[in-house]
Amino acid sequence: MAYLEITLEIDLAHRAAAAGVYDKYKQPFLDTVTGALSKELLVRDEDVQVLHGFRTVADAQAYLASELFSRDVVGGLSPLLKADPDVRVYDTV
């Protein structure tokens, strides 16, 4: 299993809009992305994280190159971000 963790710096005033982007694309992600197993929104005072579960690291990397991610998700979130997202892919052992 692999995880894709994306950390987003979003002002408190824009968190509801960011959650809307998450909600809009969660089911399409789970239904259409190869190897997608889970997607969770983690919120704390400092930032927001989206944790994606995949079967393999290759599946996670392919998602990052997909139109769903680059056009839809990034396009919806870009106006809300204070800084570039921190994107990390982890493999389980």
Jmol script that loads the backbone (N, CA, C; Angstrom):
load data "model"
ATOM      1  N   MET A   1       0.843  -1.187   0.000  1.00  0.00           N
ATOM      2  CA  MET A   1       0.000   0.000   0.000  1.00  0.00           C
ATOM      3  C   MET A   1       0.881   1.240   0.000  1.00  0.00           C
ATOM      4  N   ALA A   2       0.353   2.319  -0.556  1.00  0.00           N
ATOM      5  CA  ALA A   2       1.073   3.591  -0.619  1.00  0.00           C
ATOM      6  C   ALA A   2       0.129   4.709  -0.194  1.00  0.00           C
ATOM      7  N   TYR A   3       0.720   5.799   0.271  1.00  0.00           N
ATOM      8  CA  TYR A   3      -0.056   6.964   0.675  1.00  0.00           C
ATOM      9  C   TYR A   3       0.469   8.203  -0.036  1.00  0.00           C
ATOM     10  N   LEU A   4      -0.457   9.037  -0.422  1.00  0.00           N
ATOM     11  CA  LEU A   4      -0.152  10.354  -0.964  1.00  0.00           C
ATOM     12  C   LEU A   4      -0.673  11.355   0.054  1.00  0.00           C
ATOM     13  N   GLU A   5       0.232  12.164   0.582  1.00  0.00           N
ATOM     14  CA  GLU A   5      -0.139  13.171   1.578  1.00  0.00           C
ATOM     15  C   GLU A   5       0.089  14.550   0.961  1.00  0.00           C
ATOM     16  N   ILE A   6      -0.965  15.345   0.944  1.00  0.00           N
ATOM     17  CA  ILE A   6      -0.859  16.704   0.412  1.00  0.00           C
ATOM     18  C   ILE A   6      -1.238  17.658   1.529  1.00  0.00           C
ATOM     19  N   THR A   7      -0.277  18.502   1.916  1.00  0.00           N
ATOM     20  CA  THR A   7      -0.500  19.479   2.974  1.00  0.00           C
ATOM     21  C   THR A   7      -0.742  20.835   2.336  1.00  0.00           C
ATOM     22  N   LEU A   8      -1.836  21.482   2.753  1.00  0.00           N
ATOM     23  CA  LEU A   8      -2.279  22.740   2.162  1.00  0.00           C
ATOM     24  C   LEU A   8      -2.355  23.821   3.222  1.00  0.00           C
ATOM     25  N   GLU A   9      -1.744  24.957   2.942  1.00  0.00           N
ATOM     26  CA  GLU A   9      -1.882  26.120   3.823  1.00  0.00           C
ATOM     27  C   GLU A   9      -3.051  26.945   3.310  1.00  0.00           C
ATOM     28  N   ILE A  10      -4.139  26.937   4.093  1.00  0.00           N
ATOM     29  CA  ILE A  10      -5.365  27.620   3.688  1.00  0.00           C
ATOM     30  C   ILE A  10      -5.875  28.430   4.878  1.00  0.00           C
ATOM     31  N   ASP A  11      -6.159  29.711   4.649  1.00  0.00           N
ATOM     32  CA  ASP A  11      -6.715  30.551   5.702  1.00  0.00           C
ATOM     33  C   ASP A  11      -8.014  29.961   6.228  1.00  0.00           C
ATOM     34  N   LEU A  12      -8.273  30.195   7.484  1.00  0.00           N
ATOM     35  CA  LEU A  12      -9.493  29.706   8.119  1.00  0.00           C
ATOM     36  C   LEU A  12     -10.740  30.133   7.338  1.00  0.00           C
ATOM     37  N   ALA A  13     -10.716  31.334   6.804  1.00  0.00           N
ATOM     38  CA  ALA A  13     -11.868  31.860   6.060  1.00  0.00           C
ATOM     39  C   ALA A  13     -12.157  31.075   4.780  1.00  0.00           C
ATOM     40  N   HIS A  14     -11.151  30.346   4.267  1.00  0.00           N
ATOM     41  CA  HIS A  14     -11.309  29.602   3.017  1.00  0.00           C
ATOM     42  C   HIS A  14     -11.437  28.095   3.222  1.00  0.00           C
ATOM     43  N   ARG A  15     -11.451  27.665   4.473  1.00  0.00           N
ATOM     44  CA  ARG A  15     -11.490  26.221   4.751  1.00  0.00           C
ATOM     45  C   ARG A  15     -12.779  25.565   4.249  1.00  0.00           C
ATOM     46  N   ALA A  16     -13.900  26.228   4.392  1.00  0.00           N
ATOM     47  CA  ALA A  16     -15.169  25.647   3.929  1.00  0.00           C
ATOM     48  C   ALA A  16     -15.147  25.446   2.413  1.00  0.00           C
ATOM     49  N   ALA A  17     -14.587  26.392   1.686  1.00  0.00           N
ATOM     50  CA  ALA A  17     -14.479  26.261   0.231  1.00  0.00           C
ATOM     51  C   ALA A  17     -13.545  25.110  -0.139  1.00  0.00           C
ATOM     52  N   ALA A  18     -12.451  24.966   0.599  1.00  0.00           N
ATOM     53  CA  ALA A  18     -11.522  23.856   0.346  1.00  0.00           C
ATOM     54  C   ALA A  18     -12.193  22.516   0.637  1.00  0.00           C
ATOM     55  N   ALA A  19     -12.967  22.457   1.704  1.00  0.00           N
ATOM     56  CA  ALA A  19     -13.702  21.228   2.028  1.00  0.00           C
ATOM     57  C   ALA A  19     -14.705  20.909   0.921  1.00  0.00           C
ATOM     58  N   GLY A  20     -15.261  21.928   0.303  1.00  0.00           N
ATOM     59  CA  GLY A  20     -16.173  21.727  -0.812  1.00  0.00           C
ATOM     60  C   GLY A  20     -15.487  21.083  -2.007  1.00  0.00           C
ATOM     61  N   VAL A  21     -14.254  21.500  -2.279  1.00  0.00           N
ATOM     62  CA  VAL A  21     -13.482  20.885  -3.362  1.00  0.00           C
ATOM     63  C   VAL A  21     -13.207  19.420  -3.014  1.00  0.00           C
ATOM     64  N   TYR A  22     -12.828  19.167  -1.776  1.00  0.00           N
ATOM     65  CA  TYR A  22     -12.596  17.793  -1.318  1.00  0.00           C
ATOM     66  C   TYR A  22     -13.856  16.950  -1.520  1.00  0.00           C
ATOM     67  N   ASP A  23     -14.986  17.438  -1.041  1.00  0.00           N
ATOM     68  CA  ASP A  23     -16.245  16.692  -1.152  1.00  0.00           C
ATOM     69  C   ASP A  23     -16.628  16.435  -2.614  1.00  0.00           C
ATOM     70  N   LYS A  24     -16.434  17.429  -3.455  1.00  0.00           N
ATOM     71  CA  LYS A  24     -16.826  17.320  -4.864  1.00  0.00           C
ATOM     72  C   LYS A  24     -16.058  16.216  -5.587  1.00  0.00           C
ATOM     73  N   TYR A  25     -14.767  16.057  -5.261  1.00  0.00           N
ATOM     74  CA  TYR A  25     -13.929  15.133  -6.015  1.00  0.00           C
ATOM     75  C   TYR A  25     -13.594  13.837  -5.276  1.00  0.00           C
ATOM     76  N   LYS A  26     -14.078  13.667  -4.058  1.00  0.00           N
ATOM     77  CA  LYS A  26     -13.765  12.431  -3.319  1.00  0.00           C
ATOM     78  C   LYS A  26     -14.317  11.203  -4.029  1.00  0.00           C
ATOM     79  N   GLN A  27     -15.608  11.188  -4.343  1.00  0.00           N
ATOM     80  CA  GLN A  27     -16.188   9.997  -4.954  1.00  0.00           C
ATOM     81  C   GLN A  27     -15.655   9.737  -6.357  1.00  0.00           C
ATOM     82  N   PRO A  28     -15.504  10.770  -7.207  1.00  0.00           N
ATOM     83  CA  PRO A  28     -14.881  10.509  -8.512  1.00  0.00           C
ATOM     84  C   PRO A  28     -13.470   9.930  -8.376  1.00  0.00           C
ATOM     85  N   PHE A  29     -12.720  10.396  -7.383  1.00  0.00           N
ATOM     86  CA  PHE A  29     -11.394   9.839  -7.113  1.00  0.00           C
ATOM     87  C   PHE A  29     -11.503   8.354  -6.804  1.00  0.00           C
ATOM     88  N   LEU A  30     -12.369   8.003  -5.868  1.00  0.00           N
ATOM     89  CA  LEU A  30     -12.512   6.601  -5.457  1.00  0.00           C
ATOM     90  C   LEU A  30     -13.058   5.722  -6.575  1.00  0.00           C
ATOM     91  N   ASP A  31     -13.927   6.291  -7.408  1.00  0.00           N
ATOM     92  CA  ASP A  31     -14.574   5.521  -8.467  1.00  0.00           C
ATOM     93  C   ASP A  31     -13.732   5.349  -9.727  1.00  0.00           C
ATOM     94  N   THR A  32     -12.850   6.306 -10.013  1.00  0.00           N
ATOM     95  CA  THR A  32     -12.199   6.297 -11.329  1.00  0.00           C
ATOM     96  C   THR A  32     -10.679   6.175 -11.319  1.00  0.00           C
ATOM     97  N   VAL A  33     -10.023   6.477 -10.219  1.00  0.00           N
ATOM     98  CA  VAL A  33      -8.555   6.480 -10.205  1.00  0.00           C
ATOM     99  C   VAL A  33      -8.040   5.063  -9.946  1.00  0.00           C
ATOM    100  N   THR A  34      -7.183   4.599 -10.816  1.00  0.00           N
ATOM    101  CA  THR A  34      -6.607   3.267 -10.685  1.00  0.00           C
ATOM    102  C   THR A  34      -5.862   3.138  -9.361  1.00  0.00           C
ATOM    103  N   GLY A  35      -6.197   2.105  -8.602  1.00  0.00           N
ATOM    104  CA  GLY A  35      -5.511   1.816  -7.349  1.00  0.00           C
ATOM    105  C   GLY A  35      -5.970   2.630  -6.160  1.00  0.00           C
ATOM    106  N   ALA A  36      -6.941   3.520  -6.333  1.00  0.00           N
ATOM    107  CA  ALA A  36      -7.405   4.359  -5.224  1.00  0.00           C
ATOM    108  C   ALA A  36      -8.165   3.519  -4.201  1.00  0.00           C
ATOM    109  N   LEU A  37      -7.791   3.674  -2.927  1.00  0.00           N
ATOM    110  CA  LEU A  37      -8.427   2.914  -1.850  1.00  0.00           C
ATOM    111  C   LEU A  37      -9.150   3.790  -0.839  1.00  0.00           C
ATOM    112  N   SER A  38      -8.626   4.998  -0.604  1.00  0.00           N
ATOM    113  CA  SER A  38      -9.229   5.861   0.413  1.00  0.00           C
ATOM    114  C   SER A  38      -8.811   7.309   0.175  1.00  0.00           C
ATOM    115  N   LYS A  39      -9.560   8.213   0.805  1.00  0.00           N
ATOM    116  CA  LYS A  39      -9.236   9.642   0.753  1.00  0.00           C
ATOM    117  C   LYS A  39      -9.833  10.279   1.998  1.00  0.00           C
ATOM    118  N   GLU A  40      -8.990  10.915   2.797  1.00  0.00           N
ATOM    119  CA  GLU A  40      -9.418  11.516   4.066  1.00  0.00           C
ATOM    120  C   GLU A  40      -8.959  12.963   4.142  1.00  0.00           C
ATOM    121  N   LEU A  41      -9.807  13.805   4.703  1.00  0.00           N
ATOM    122  CA  LEU A  41      -9.482  15.208   4.942  1.00  0.00           C
ATOM    123  C   LEU A  41      -9.118  15.364   6.406  1.00  0.00           C
ATOM    124  N   LEU A  42      -7.912  15.863   6.673  1.00  0.00           N
ATOM    125  CA  LEU A  42      -7.422  16.058   8.037  1.00  0.00           C
ATOM    126  C   LEU A  42      -7.239  17.551   8.263  1.00  0.00           C
ATOM    127  N   VAL A  43      -7.893  18.080   9.272  1.00  0.00           N
ATOM    128  CA  VAL A  43      -7.871  19.523   9.513  1.00  0.00           C
ATOM    129  C   VAL A  43      -7.245  19.801  10.869  1.00  0.00           C
ATOM    130  N   ARG A  44      -6.354  20.766  10.912  1.00  0.00           N
ATOM    131  CA  ARG A  44      -5.794  21.257  12.173  1.00  0.00           C
ATOM    132  C   ARG A  44      -5.599  22.760  12.040  1.00  0.00           C
ATOM    133  N   ASP A  45      -5.265  23.419  13.125  1.00  0.00           N
ATOM    134  CA  ASP A  45      -5.150  24.878  13.104  1.00  0.00           C
ATOM    135  C   ASP A  45      -4.137  25.378  12.078  1.00  0.00           C
ATOM    136  N   GLU A  46      -3.015  24.664  11.931  1.00  0.00           N
ATOM    137  CA  GLU A  46      -1.926  25.129  11.072  1.00  0.00           C
ATOM    138  C   GLU A  46      -2.183  24.926   9.584  1.00  0.00           C
ATOM    139  N   ASP A  47      -2.886  23.849   9.242  1.00  0.00           N
ATOM    140  CA  ASP A  47      -3.046  23.515   7.827  1.00  0.00           C
ATOM    141  C   ASP A  47      -4.139  22.469   7.650  1.00  0.00           C
ATOM    142  N   VAL A  48      -4.294  22.070   6.409  1.00  0.00           N
ATOM    143  CA  VAL A  48      -5.237  21.016   6.034  1.00  0.00           C
ATOM    144  C   VAL A  48      -4.441  19.972   5.265  1.00  0.00           C
ATOM    145  N   GLN A  49      -4.694  18.711   5.547  1.00  0.00           N
ATOM    146  CA  GLN A  49      -4.027  17.647   4.807  1.00  0.00           C
ATOM    147  C   GLN A  49      -5.076  16.752   4.162  1.00  0.00           C
ATOM    148  N   VAL A  50      -4.731  16.282   2.983  1.00  0.00           N
ATOM    149  CA  VAL A  50      -5.551  15.278   2.327  1.00  0.00           C
ATOM    150  C   VAL A  50      -4.675  14.037   2.207  1.00  0.00           C
ATOM    151  N   LEU A  51      -5.145  12.947   2.806  1.00  0.00           N
ATOM    152  CA  LEU A  51      -4.407  11.693   2.812  1.00  0.00           C
ATOM    153  C   LEU A  51      -5.129  10.703   1.898  1.00  0.00           C
ATOM    154  N   HIS A  52      -4.432  10.276   0.851  1.00  0.00           N
ATOM    155  CA  HIS A  52      -4.986   9.355  -0.144  1.00  0.00           C
ATOM    156  C   HIS A  52      -4.318   7.994   0.039  1.00  0.00           C
ATOM    157  N   GLY A  53      -5.088   6.934  -0.008  1.00  0.00           N
ATOM    158  CA  GLY A  53      -4.534   5.587   0.028  1.00  0.00           C
ATOM    159  C   GLY A  53      -4.595   4.956  -1.358  1.00  0.00           C
ATOM    160  N   PHE A  54      -3.512   4.300  -1.745  1.00  0.00           N
ATOM    161  CA  PHE A  54      -3.397   3.638  -3.046  1.00  0.00           C
ATOM    162  C   PHE A  54      -2.842   2.239  -2.878  1.00  0.00           C
ATOM    163  N   ARG A  55      -3.049   1.407  -3.877  1.00  0.00           N
ATOM    164  CA  ARG A  55      -2.453   0.069  -3.865  1.00  0.00           C
ATOM    165  C   ARG A  55      -0.935   0.141  -3.993  1.00  0.00           C
ATOM    166  N   THR A  56      -0.439   1.049  -4.872  1.00  0.00           N
ATOM    167  CA  THR A  56       1.001   1.125  -5.140  1.00  0.00           C
ATOM    168  C   THR A  56       1.457   2.584  -5.255  1.00  0.00           C
ATOM    169  N   VAL A  57       2.762   2.780  -5.137  1.00  0.00           N
ATOM    170  CA  VAL A  57       3.359   4.101  -5.344  1.00  0.00           C
ATOM    171  C   VAL A  57       3.120   4.559  -6.779  1.00  0.00           C
ATOM    172  N   ALA A  58       3.208   3.643  -7.731  1.00  0.00           N
ATOM    173  CA  ALA A  58       2.974   3.992  -9.139  1.00  0.00           C
ATOM    174  C   ALA A  58       1.552   4.526  -9.343  1.00  0.00           C
ATOM    175  N   ASP A  59       0.571   3.961  -8.637  1.00  0.00           N
ATOM    176  CA  ASP A  59      -0.801   4.464  -8.731  1.00  0.00           C
ATOM    177  C   ASP A  59      -0.884   5.896  -8.204  1.00  0.00           C
ATOM    178  N   ALA A  60      -0.200   6.172  -7.093  1.00  0.00           N
ATOM    179  CA  ALA A  60      -0.202   7.526  -6.515  1.00  0.00           C
ATOM    180  C   ALA A  60       0.445   8.519  -7.473  1.00  0.00           C
ATOM    181  N   GLN A  61       1.554   8.140  -8.064  1.00  0.00           N
ATOM    182  CA  GLN A  61       2.250   9.025  -8.990  1.00  0.00           C
ATOM    183  C   GLN A  61       1.428   9.257 -10.258  1.00  0.00           C
ATOM    184  N   ALA A  62       0.733   8.227 -10.709  1.00  0.00           N
ATOM    185  CA  ALA A  62      -0.123   8.390 -11.893  1.00  0.00           C
ATOM    186  C   ALA A  62      -1.266   9.356 -11.597  1.00  0.00           C
ATOM    187  N   TYR A  63      -1.821   9.298 -10.394  1.00  0.00           N
ATOM    188  CA  TYR A  63      -2.887  10.231 -10.014  1.00  0.00           C
ATOM    189  C   TYR A  63      -2.382  11.676 -10.062  1.00  0.00           C
ATOM    190  N   LEU A  64      -1.168  11.904  -9.582  1.00  0.00           N
ATOM    191  CA  LEU A  64      -0.606  13.259  -9.599  1.00  0.00           C
ATOM    192  C   LEU A  64      -0.475  13.812 -11.018  1.00  0.00           C
ATOM    193  N   ALA A  65      -0.361  12.929 -11.991  1.00  0.00           N
ATOM    194  CA  ALA A  65      -0.239  13.342 -13.391  1.00  0.00           C
ATOM    195  C   ALA A  65      -1.592  13.362 -14.109  1.00  0.00           C
ATOM    196  N   SER A  66      -2.649  12.974 -13.435  1.00  0.00           N
ATOM    197  CA  SER A  66      -3.971  12.869 -14.065  1.00  0.00           C
ATOM    198  C   SER A  66      -4.651  14.226 -14.218  1.00  0.00           C
ATOM    199  N   GLU A  67      -5.626  14.279 -15.136  1.00  0.00           N
ATOM    200  CA  GLU A  67      -6.415  15.501 -15.305  1.00  0.00           C
ATOM    201  C   GLU A  67      -7.303  15.763 -14.094  1.00  0.00           C
ATOM    202  N   LEU A  68      -7.816  14.706 -13.476  1.00  0.00           N
ATOM    203  CA  LEU A  68      -8.642  14.890 -12.279  1.00  0.00           C
ATOM    204  C   LEU A  68      -7.875  15.668 -11.228  1.00  0.00           C
ATOM    205  N   PHE A  69      -6.605  15.326 -11.033  1.00  0.00           N
ATOM    206  CA  PHE A  69      -5.807  16.045 -10.038  1.00  0.00           C
ATOM    207  C   PHE A  69      -5.375  17.408 -10.558  1.00  0.00           C
ATOM    208  N   SER A  70      -4.685  17.420 -11.695  1.00  0.00           N
ATOM    209  CA  SER A  70      -4.067  18.674 -12.145  1.00  0.00           C
ATOM    210  C   SER A  70      -5.072  19.730 -12.588  1.00  0.00           C
ATOM    211  N   ARG A  71      -6.130  19.321 -13.267  1.00  0.00           N
ATOM    212  CA  ARG A  71      -7.111  20.297 -13.752  1.00  0.00           C
ATOM    213  C   ARG A  71      -8.191  20.588 -12.725  1.00  0.00           C
ATOM    214  N   ASP A  72      -8.801  19.537 -12.199  1.00  0.00           N
ATOM    215  CA  ASP A  72      -9.977  19.715 -11.359  1.00  0.00           C
ATOM    216  C   ASP A  72      -9.629  20.074  -9.911  1.00  0.00           C
ATOM    217  N   VAL A  73      -8.853  19.230  -9.269  1.00  0.00           N
ATOM    218  CA  VAL A  73      -8.539  19.452  -7.849  1.00  0.00           C
ATOM    219  C   VAL A  73      -7.634  20.667  -7.664  1.00  0.00           C
ATOM    220  N   VAL A  74      -6.516  20.680  -8.384  1.00  0.00           N
ATOM    221  CA  VAL A  74      -5.594  21.818  -8.250  1.00  0.00           C
ATOM    222  C   VAL A  74      -6.264  23.107  -8.712  1.00  0.00           C
ATOM    223  N   GLY A  75      -7.026  23.027  -9.797  1.00  0.00           N
ATOM    224  CA  GLY A  75      -7.732  24.218 -10.282  1.00  0.00           C
ATOM    225  C   GLY A  75      -8.709  24.772  -9.263  1.00  0.00           C
ATOM    226  N   GLY A  76      -9.405  23.879  -8.549  1.00  0.00           N
ATOM    227  CA  GLY A  76     -10.356  24.325  -7.531  1.00  0.00           C
ATOM    228  C   GLY A  76      -9.702  24.865  -6.278  1.00  0.00           C
ATOM    229  N   LEU A  77      -8.537  24.313  -5.944  1.00  0.00           N
ATOM    230  CA  LEU A  77      -7.866  24.724  -4.702  1.00  0.00           C
ATOM    231  C   LEU A  77      -6.917  25.905  -4.869  1.00  0.00           C
ATOM    232  N   SER A  78      -6.356  26.087  -6.042  1.00  0.00           N
ATOM    233  CA  SER A  78      -5.320  27.108  -6.249  1.00  0.00           C
ATOM    234  C   SER A  78      -5.681  28.497  -5.722  1.00  0.00           C
ATOM    235  N   PRO A  79      -6.891  29.002  -5.974  1.00  0.00           N
ATOM    236  CA  PRO A  79      -7.204  30.344  -5.476  1.00  0.00           C
ATOM    237  C   PRO A  79      -7.273  30.427  -3.941  1.00  0.00           C
ATOM    238  N   LEU A  80      -7.331  29.300  -3.265  1.00  0.00           N
ATOM    239  CA  LEU A  80      -7.489  29.276  -1.802  1.00  0.00           C
ATOM    240  C   LEU A  80      -6.164  29.119  -1.062  1.00  0.00           C
ATOM    241  N   LEU A  81      -5.094  28.785  -1.768  1.00  0.00           N
ATOM    242  CA  LEU A  81      -3.822  28.439  -1.133  1.00  0.00           C
ATOM    243  C   LEU A  81      -2.984  29.664  -0.776  1.00  0.00           C
ATOM    244  N   LYS A  82      -2.356  29.606   0.397  1.00  0.00           N
ATOM    245  CA  LYS A  82      -1.419  30.642   0.823  1.00  0.00           C
ATOM    246  C   LYS A  82      -0.004  30.348   0.338  1.00  0.00           C
ATOM    247  N   ALA A  83       0.284  29.074   0.037  1.00  0.00           N
ATOM    248  CA  ALA A  83       1.613  28.646  -0.400  1.00  0.00           C
ATOM    249  C   ALA A  83       1.451  27.404  -1.264  1.00  0.00           C
ATOM    250  N   ASP A  84       2.525  27.029  -1.948  1.00  0.00           N
ATOM    251  CA  ASP A  84       2.494  25.804  -2.731  1.00  0.00           C
ATOM    252  C   ASP A  84       2.238  24.613  -1.809  1.00  0.00           C
ATOM    253  N   PRO A  85       1.471  23.639  -2.261  1.00  0.00           N
ATOM    254  CA  PRO A  85       1.216  22.456  -1.443  1.00  0.00           C
ATOM    255  C   PRO A  85       2.489  21.640  -1.234  1.00  0.00           C
ATOM    256  N   ASP A  86       2.555  20.952  -0.115  1.00  0.00           N
ATOM    257  CA  ASP A  86       3.632  20.018   0.168  1.00  0.00           C
ATOM    258  C   ASP A  86       3.095  18.630  -0.189  1.00  0.00           C
ATOM    259  N   VAL A  87       3.663  18.022  -1.222  1.00  0.00           N
ATOM    260  CA  VAL A  87       3.179  16.742  -1.738  1.00  0.00           C
ATOM    261  C   VAL A  87       4.215  15.670  -1.439  1.00  0.00           C
ATOM    262  N   ARG A  88       3.773  14.596  -0.758  1.00  0.00           N
ATOM    263  CA  ARG A  88       4.669  13.502  -0.409  1.00  0.00           C
ATOM    264  C   ARG A  88       3.995  12.163  -0.698  1.00  0.00           C
ATOM    265  N   VAL A  89       4.775  11.236  -1.224  1.00  0.00           N
ATOM    266  CA  VAL A  89       4.305   9.880  -1.486  1.00  0.00           C
ATOM    267  C   VAL A  89       5.092   8.942  -0.574  1.00  0.00           C
ATOM    268  N   TYR A  90       4.355   8.071   0.124  1.00  0.00           N
ATOM    269  CA  TYR A  90       4.953   7.112   1.045  1.00  0.00           C
ATOM    270  C   TYR A  90       4.602   5.695   0.610  1.00  0.00           C
ATOM    271  N   ASP A  91       5.553   4.796   0.755  1.00  0.00           N
ATOM    272  CA  ASP A  91       5.321   3.381   0.519  1.00  0.00           C
ATOM    273  C   ASP A  91       5.325   2.674   1.869  1.00  0.00           C
ATOM    274  N   THR A  92       4.465   1.693   2.036  1.00  0.00           N
ATOM    275  CA  THR A  92       4.457   0.935   3.279  1.00  0.00           C
ATOM    276  C   THR A  92       5.390  -0.262   3.117  1.00  0.00           C
ATOM    277  N   VAL A  93       5.873  -0.748   4.208  1.00  0.00           N
ATOM    278  CA  VAL A  93       6.808  -1.861   4.189  1.00  0.00           C
ATOM    279  C   VAL A  93       6.161  -3.111   4.721  1.00  0.00           C
TER     280      VAL A  93
END
end "model"
wireframe off; spacefill off
backbone 0.3
color backbone group
